[in-house]
């Protein structure tokens, strides 16, 4: 995934505070593992909450804290990426069973 390099470059250009930088780094590291874990069955889309698109998505999905995830309509807010992996795995298992 070329996502990591672009994300890091964008982050460095914005000059985020250290705590947000660390959170952002953890998120991008986790996102980089998705291809290895799930192959081509998963796509990820990062949306900056401070952008116009992020603002409207936050309103629509009623996200008030971040990071926030939606996995096929299932919402999760927090930094427990193992939990997000679980949501993805559950959804993939359900789709292979015809659910």
DSSP file (Angstrom, degrees, kcal/mol; ACC not computed):
  #  RESIDUE AA STRUCTURE BP1 BP2  ACC     N-H-->O    O-->H-N    N-H-->O    O-->H-N    TCO  KAPPA ALPHA  PHI   PSI    X-CA   Y-CA   Z-CA
    1    1 A X    >         0   0    0      0, 0.0     3,-0.6     0, 0.0     4,-0.3   0.000 360.0 360.0 360.0 124.9    0.0    0.0    0.0
    2    2 A X  T 3>  +     0   0    0      1,-0.2     4,-1.5     2,-0.1     5,-0.2   0.390 360.0  96.9 -79.7   3.0    1.5    3.4   -0.9
    3    3 A X  H 3> S+     0   0    0      1,-0.2     4,-2.8     2,-0.2     5,-0.2   0.883  72.6  59.3 -61.0 -43.1   -0.9    4.9    1.6
    4    4 A X  H <> S+     0   0    0     -3,-0.6     4,-2.7     1,-0.2     5,-0.2   0.905 105.4  46.3 -57.7 -48.5    1.7    5.0    4.4
    5    5 A X  H  > S+     0   0    0     -4,-0.3     4,-2.4     2,-0.2    -1,-0.2   0.922 115.4  45.7 -63.1 -44.9    4.2    7.3    2.7
    6    6 A X  H  X S+     0   0    0     -4,-1.5     4,-2.8     2,-0.2    -2,-0.2   0.919 113.4  50.0 -64.4 -42.9    1.6    9.7    1.5
    7    7 A X  H  X S+     0   0    0     -4,-2.8     4,-2.5     2,-0.2    -2,-0.2   0.929 112.5  46.7 -62.1 -46.1   -0.1    9.8    4.9
    8    8 A X  H  X S+     0   0    0     -4,-2.7     4,-2.7    -5,-0.2    -1,-0.2   0.905 112.6  49.6 -64.0 -41.2    3.2   10.5    6.6
    9    9 A X  H  X S+     0   0    0     -4,-2.4     4,-2.0    -5,-0.2    -2,-0.2   0.931 112.5  47.6 -62.8 -44.7    4.2   13.2    4.2
   10   10 A X  H  X S+     0   0    0     -4,-2.8     4,-1.4     1,-0.2    -2,-0.2   0.908 112.4  49.9 -61.9 -41.7    0.8   14.9    4.5
   11   11 A X  H  X>S+     0   0    0     -4,-2.5     4,-1.2     1,-0.2     5,-0.8   0.926 109.8  49.5 -64.3 -45.5    1.1   14.7    8.3
   12   12 A X  H  <5S+     0   0    0     -4,-2.7     3,-0.3     1,-0.2    -1,-0.2   0.871 109.2  53.6 -62.1 -36.2    4.5   16.2    8.4
   13   13 A X  H  <5S+     0   0    0     -4,-2.0    -1,-0.2     1,-0.2    -2,-0.2   0.804 107.8  50.6 -67.8 -29.4    3.4   19.0    6.1
   14   14 A X  H  <5S-     0   0    0     -4,-1.4    -1,-0.2    -3,-0.4    -2,-0.2   0.700  99.7-136.0 -84.8 -19.2    0.5   19.9    8.5
   15   15 A X  T  <5 -     0   0    0     -4,-1.2    -3,-0.1    -3,-0.3    -2,-0.1   0.943  27.7-166.2  67.2  49.5    2.7   20.0   11.6
   16   16 A X      < -     0   0    0     -5,-0.8    -1,-0.1     1,-0.1    -5,-0.0  -0.301  27.0 -98.3 -65.1 150.5    0.4   18.1   14.0
   17   17 A X     >  -     0   0    0      1,-0.1     4,-2.7     4,-0.0     3,-0.2  -0.273  41.9-101.4 -61.9 159.1    1.0   18.2   17.7
   18   18 A X  H  > S+     0   0    0      1,-0.2     4,-2.6     2,-0.2     5,-0.2   0.865 119.7  51.1 -55.2 -43.8    2.9   15.2   19.1
   19   19 A X  H  > S+     0   0    0      1,-0.2     4,-2.1     2,-0.2    -1,-0.2   0.914 114.0  43.8 -64.9 -41.4   -0.1   13.4   20.6
   20   20 A X  H  > S+     0   0    0      2,-0.2     4,-2.7    -3,-0.2    -1,-0.2   0.862 111.4  55.3 -70.0 -34.7   -2.1   13.7   17.3
   21   21 A X  H  X S+     0   0    0     -4,-2.7     4,-2.7     2,-0.2    -2,-0.2   0.937 108.6  47.8 -61.2 -45.3    1.0   12.7   15.4
   22   22 A X  H  X S+     0   0    0     -4,-2.6     4,-2.5     2,-0.2    -2,-0.2   0.920 113.3  47.5 -62.3 -44.7    1.4    9.5   17.5
   23   23 A X  H  X S+     0   0    0     -4,-2.1     4,-2.2     1,-0.2    -1,-0.2   0.917 113.7  48.0 -61.9 -43.0   -2.3    8.6   17.0
   24   24 A X  H  X S+     0   0    0     -4,-2.7     4,-2.5     2,-0.2    -2,-0.2   0.891 110.5  51.7 -64.2 -41.0   -2.0    9.3   13.3
   25   25 A X  H  X S+     0   0    0     -4,-2.7     4,-2.5     2,-0.2    -2,-0.2   0.920 109.8  49.0 -63.0 -44.9    1.1    7.2   13.1
   26   26 A X  H  X S+     0   0    0     -4,-2.5     4,-2.4     1,-0.2    -2,-0.2   0.908 111.7  50.0 -61.7 -42.2   -0.6    4.2   14.8
   27   27 A X  H  X S+     0   0    0     -4,-2.2     4,-2.6     1,-0.2    -2,-0.2   0.923 112.4  45.7 -62.8 -45.0   -3.6    4.5   12.5
   28   28 A X  H  X S+     0   0    0     -4,-2.5     4,-1.7     2,-0.2    -2,-0.2   0.874 111.5  52.5 -69.9 -34.8   -1.4    4.5    9.4
   29   29 A X  H  X S+     0   0    0     -4,-2.5     4,-0.6     2,-0.2    -2,-0.2   0.932 112.1  46.2 -62.6 -45.2    0.7    1.6   10.6
   30   30 A X  H >X S+     0   0    0     -4,-2.4     3,-1.6     1,-0.2     4,-0.6   0.924 109.7  53.8 -63.0 -45.0   -2.5   -0.4   11.3
   31   31 A X  H >< S+     0   0    0     -4,-2.6     3,-1.1     1,-0.3     4,-0.4   0.856 102.4  59.5 -59.5 -34.5   -3.9    0.5    7.8
   32   32 A X  H 3< S+     0   0    0     -4,-1.7     4,-0.3     1,-0.2    -1,-0.3   0.689 100.5  56.2 -67.7 -18.2   -0.7   -0.7    6.3
   33   33 A X  H <X S+     0   0    0     -3,-1.6     4,-2.1    -4,-0.6    -1,-0.2   0.597  83.7  84.6 -87.7 -11.7   -1.3   -4.2    7.7
   34   34 A X  H <X S+     0   0    0     -3,-1.1     4,-3.1    -4,-0.6     5,-0.5   0.864  85.4  54.4 -63.9 -37.6   -4.8   -4.7    6.2
   35   35 A X  H  > S+     0   0    0     -4,-0.4     4,-1.8    -3,-0.2    -1,-0.2   0.910 111.1  45.9 -61.7 -41.8   -3.5   -5.9    2.8
   36   36 A X  H  4 S+     0   0    0     -4,-0.3    -1,-0.2    -3,-0.2    -2,-0.2   0.878 119.0  41.7 -67.5 -38.6   -1.5   -8.7    4.6
   37   37 A X  H  < S+     0   0    0     -4,-2.1    -2,-0.2     1,-0.1    -1,-0.2   0.894 134.6  12.9 -76.5 -41.7   -4.4   -9.6    6.8
   38   38 A X  H >< S-     0   0    0     -4,-3.1     3,-1.5     1,-0.3    -3,-0.2   0.430  85.9-151.6-122.5  -2.2   -7.3   -9.5    4.4
   39   39 A X  G ><  -     0   0    0     -4,-1.8     3,-0.8    -5,-0.5    -1,-0.3  -0.306  67.7 -24.4  63.8-146.4   -5.8   -9.3    0.9
   40   40 A X  G 3  S+     0   0    0      1,-0.2    -1,-0.2     3,-0.0    -5,-0.1   0.358 117.7  90.0 -81.7   5.7   -7.8   -7.6   -1.7
   41   41 A X  G <  S+     0   0    0     -3,-1.5     2,-0.4    -6,-0.1    -1,-0.2   0.573  84.5  55.5 -79.5  -7.5  -11.1   -8.2    0.1
   42   42 A X    <   -     0   0    0     -3,-0.8     2,-0.4    -8,-0.1    -4,-0.1  -0.975  59.5-171.7-129.8 137.1  -10.9   -5.0    2.0
   43   43 A X        -     0   0    0     -2,-0.4     2,-0.4     2,-0.0    -3,-0.0  -0.967  10.8-155.5-123.2 147.0  -10.5   -1.4    1.0
   44   44 A X        -     0   0    0     -2,-0.4     2,-0.4   -13,-0.0    -2,-0.0  -0.927   5.9-166.3-122.3 145.5   -9.9    1.5    3.3
   45   45 A X        -     0   0    0     -2,-0.4     2,-0.5     2,-0.0    -2,-0.0  -0.954   8.8-155.2-133.5 114.0  -10.7    5.1    2.9
   46   46 A X        -     0   0    0     -2,-0.4     2,-0.5     2,-0.0    -2,-0.0  -0.761  12.1-172.0 -88.7 129.8   -9.2    7.7    5.2
   47   47 A X        -     0   0    0     -2,-0.5     2,-0.4     7,-0.1    -2,-0.0  -0.988  23.8-127.7-125.3 124.9  -11.2   10.9    5.5
   48   48 A X    >   -     0   0    0     -2,-0.5     3,-1.8     1,-0.2     6,-0.6  -0.577  12.6-146.7 -70.8 121.7   -9.8   13.9    7.4
   49   49 A X  T 3  S+     0   0    0     -2,-0.4    -1,-0.2     1,-0.3     9,-0.1   0.746  97.5  58.7 -63.1 -22.7  -12.5   14.9    9.9
   50   50 A X  T 3  S+     0   0    0      4,-0.1    -1,-0.3     5,-0.1     2,-0.1   0.538  90.2  90.7 -85.2  -6.2  -11.4   18.5    9.5
   51   51 A X  S <> S-     0   0    0     -3,-1.8     4,-2.7     1,-0.1     5,-0.2  -0.375  91.8-109.3 -82.1 167.4  -12.2   18.5    5.7
   52   52 A X  H  > S+     0   0    0      2,-0.2     4,-2.2     1,-0.2     5,-0.2   0.934 122.3  48.3 -60.3 -46.3  -15.5   19.4    4.2
   53   53 A X  H  > S+     0   0    0      1,-0.2     4,-2.6     2,-0.2     5,-0.2   0.927 112.6  48.4 -60.1 -44.9  -16.2   15.8    3.4
   54   54 A X  H  > S+     0   0    0     -6,-0.6     4,-2.6     1,-0.2    -1,-0.2   0.881 108.5  54.6 -63.4 -39.0  -15.1   14.7    6.9
   55   55 A X  H  X S+     0   0    0     -4,-2.7     4,-2.0    -7,-0.2    -1,-0.2   0.942 112.6  41.9 -59.0 -49.2  -17.4   17.3    8.4
   56   56 A X  H  X S+     0   0    0     -4,-2.2     4,-2.8     2,-0.2    -2,-0.2   0.881 114.0  51.3 -69.4 -37.9  -20.5   16.1    6.5
   57   57 A X  H  X S+     0   0    0     -4,-2.6     4,-2.8    -5,-0.2     6,-0.2   0.903 109.6  51.5 -63.7 -39.6  -19.6   12.4    7.1
   58   58 A X  H  X>S+     0   0    0     -4,-2.6     5,-1.8    -5,-0.2     4,-0.9   0.909 112.3  45.8 -63.2 -42.1  -19.2   13.1   10.8
   59   59 A X  H  <5S+     0   0    0     -4,-2.0     3,-0.4     3,-0.2    -2,-0.2   0.947 115.2  46.5 -63.5 -48.7  -22.6   14.8   10.9
   60   60 A X  H  <5S+     0   0    0     -4,-2.8    -2,-0.2     1,-0.2    -1,-0.2   0.904 121.6  35.7 -62.4 -43.9  -24.3   12.0    8.9
   61   61 A X  H  <5S-     0   0    0     -4,-2.8    -1,-0.2    -5,-0.2    -2,-0.2   0.479 107.1-124.9 -91.0  -2.9  -22.8    9.2   10.9
   62   62 A X  T  <5 +     0   0    0     -4,-0.9     2,-0.5    -3,-0.4    -3,-0.2   0.880  48.3 165.1  60.1  42.7  -23.0   11.1   14.2
   63   63 A X      < +     0   0    0     -5,-1.8    -1,-0.2    -6,-0.2    -2,-0.1  -0.781  14.1 164.6 -87.3 129.9  -19.3   10.8   15.0
   64   64 A X        +     0   0    0     -2,-0.5     2,-0.3     1,-0.1    -1,-0.1   0.475  64.3  43.5-120.1 -10.7  -18.1   13.2   17.7
   65   65 A X  S    S-     0   0    0      2,-0.0     2,-0.3    13,-0.0    -1,-0.1  -0.901  84.2 -94.4-132.7 162.3  -14.8   11.5   18.6
   66   66 A X  S    S+     0   0    0     -2,-0.3     2,-0.2    11,-0.1    13,-0.1  -0.956  86.6  42.6-141.5 156.0  -12.0   10.0   16.5
   67   67 A X  S    S+     0   0    0     -2,-0.3    11,-2.2    11,-0.2     2,-0.4   0.488  75.8 175.1 -71.0 151.4  -10.6    7.8   15.2
   68   68 A X  E     -A   77   0A   0      9,-0.2     2,-0.3    -2,-0.2     9,-0.2  -0.978  10.7-165.6-131.5 142.7  -14.0    6.5   14.0
   69   69 A X  E     -A   76   0A   0      7,-3.3     7,-2.3    -2,-0.4     2,-0.4  -0.946  12.5-162.9-131.4 146.8  -14.7    3.5   11.7
   70   70 A X  E     -A   75   0A   0     -2,-0.3     2,-0.7     5,-0.2     5,-0.2  -0.985   6.9-173.1-127.8 121.0  -17.6    2.2    9.8
   71   71 A X  E >  S-A   74   0A   0      3,-3.0     3,-2.0    -2,-0.4    -2,-0.0  -0.902  78.0 -37.1-116.2 100.8  -17.4   -1.4    8.6
   72   72 A X  T 3  S-     0   0    0     -2,-0.7    -1,-0.1     1,-0.3     3,-0.1   0.897 126.5 -40.9  49.5  47.4  -20.3   -2.1    6.3
   73   73 A X  T 3  S+     0   0    0      1,-0.3     2,-0.5     0, 0.0    -1,-0.3   0.164 112.8 119.1  91.4 -17.2  -22.6    0.1    8.5
   74   74 A X  E <   -A   71   0A   0     -3,-2.0    -3,-3.0    13,-0.1     2,-0.3  -0.713  54.4-146.6 -84.0 126.6  -21.2   -1.1   11.8
   75   75 A X  E     +A   70   0A   0     -2,-0.5     2,-0.3    -5,-0.2    -5,-0.2  -0.688  21.7 173.4 -97.9 146.2  -19.7    1.8   13.8
   76   76 A X  E     -A   69   0A   0     -7,-2.3    -7,-3.3    -2,-0.3     2,-0.5  -0.961  10.7-165.4-147.1 134.9  -16.8    1.8   16.1
   77   77 A X  E     +A   68   0A   0     -2,-0.3     2,-0.3    -9,-0.2    -9,-0.2  -0.982  49.7  55.6-121.5 121.3  -15.1    4.8   17.7
   78   78 A X  S    S-     0   0    0    -11,-2.2   -11,-0.2    -2,-0.5    -2,-0.1  -0.867  83.6 -85.2 147.9-178.9  -11.7    4.3   19.3
   79   79 A X  S    S+     0   0    0     -2,-0.3     2,-1.6   -13,-0.1     3,-0.1   0.163  77.1 117.3-109.3  16.4   -8.1    3.1   18.8
   80   80 A X    >>  +     0   0    0      1,-0.2     4,-1.3     2,-0.1     3,-0.9  -0.663  37.6 178.1 -85.0  88.2   -8.5   -0.6   19.5
   81   81 A X  H 3> S+     0   0    0     -2,-1.6     4,-2.6     1,-0.3    -1,-0.2   0.759  75.1  64.3 -67.8 -24.4   -7.5   -1.7   16.0
   82   82 A X  H 3> S+     0   0    0      1,-0.2     4,-2.1     2,-0.2    -1,-0.3   0.869 101.3  52.2 -63.4 -34.9   -7.9   -5.4   16.9
   83   83 A X  H <> S+     0   0    0     -3,-0.9     4,-2.1     2,-0.2    -2,-0.2   0.895 108.6  48.9 -67.4 -39.6  -11.6   -4.6   17.4
   84   84 A X  H  X S+     0   0    0     -4,-1.3     4,-2.4     2,-0.2    -2,-0.2   0.913 109.2  53.0 -65.4 -42.0  -11.8   -3.1   13.9
   85   85 A X  H  X S+     0   0    0     -4,-2.6     4,-2.9     1,-0.2    -2,-0.2   0.906 108.3  51.8 -56.9 -41.6  -10.0   -6.2   12.6
   86   86 A X  H  X S+     0   0    0     -4,-2.1     4,-2.8     2,-0.2    -2,-0.2   0.903 108.0  50.2 -62.5 -42.4  -12.7   -8.3   14.3
   87   87 A X  H  X S+     0   0    0     -4,-2.1     4,-2.2     2,-0.2    -1,-0.2   0.909 112.5  47.8 -61.9 -41.6  -15.5   -6.3   12.7
   88   88 A X  H  X S+     0   0    0     -4,-2.4     4,-2.6     2,-0.2    -2,-0.2   0.942 112.3  48.7 -64.4 -47.0  -13.8   -6.7    9.3
   89   89 A X  H  X S+     0   0    0     -4,-2.9     4,-2.5     1,-0.2    -2,-0.2   0.911 111.1  50.4 -59.5 -43.8  -13.4  -10.5    9.9
   90   90 A X  H  X S+     0   0    0     -4,-2.8     4,-2.4     1,-0.2    -1,-0.2   0.916 111.9  47.5 -60.5 -43.5  -17.0  -10.9   11.0
   91   91 A X  H  X S+     0   0    0     -4,-2.2     4,-2.1     1,-0.2    -2,-0.2   0.902 112.3  48.7 -66.9 -41.1  -18.3   -9.0    7.9
   92   92 A X  H  X S+     0   0    0     -4,-2.6     4,-1.6     2,-0.2    -1,-0.2   0.901 111.9  49.6 -65.2 -40.1  -16.1  -11.0    5.6
   93   93 A X  H  X S+     0   0    0     -4,-2.5     4,-1.1     1,-0.2    -2,-0.2   0.905 111.2  49.5 -64.4 -41.4  -17.2  -14.3    7.2
   94   94 A X  H  <>S+     0   0    0     -4,-2.4     5,-3.3     1,-0.2     4,-0.3   0.875 109.4  51.8 -65.6 -36.8  -20.9  -13.2    6.9
   95   95 A X  H ><5S+     0   0    0     -4,-2.1     3,-0.6     4,-0.3    -1,-0.2   0.826 107.3  51.8 -72.5 -29.3  -20.4  -12.4    3.2
   96   96 A X  H 3<5S+     0   0    0     -4,-1.6    -1,-0.2     1,-0.2    -2,-0.2   0.734 107.8  53.4 -76.7 -21.3  -18.9  -15.7    2.4
   97   97 A X  T 3<5S-     0   0    0     -4,-1.1    -1,-0.2    -3,-0.2    -2,-0.2   0.450 125.9-102.3 -89.0  -0.7  -21.8  -17.5    4.1
   98   98 A X  T < 5       0   0    0     -3,-0.6    -3,-0.2    -4,-0.3    -2,-0.1   0.572 360.0 360.0  93.5  10.0  -24.2  -15.5    1.9
   99   99 A X      <       0   0    0     -5,-3.3    -4,-0.3    -6,-0.2    -5,-0.1   0.412 360.0 360.0 -90.9 360.0  -25.1  -13.0    4.7
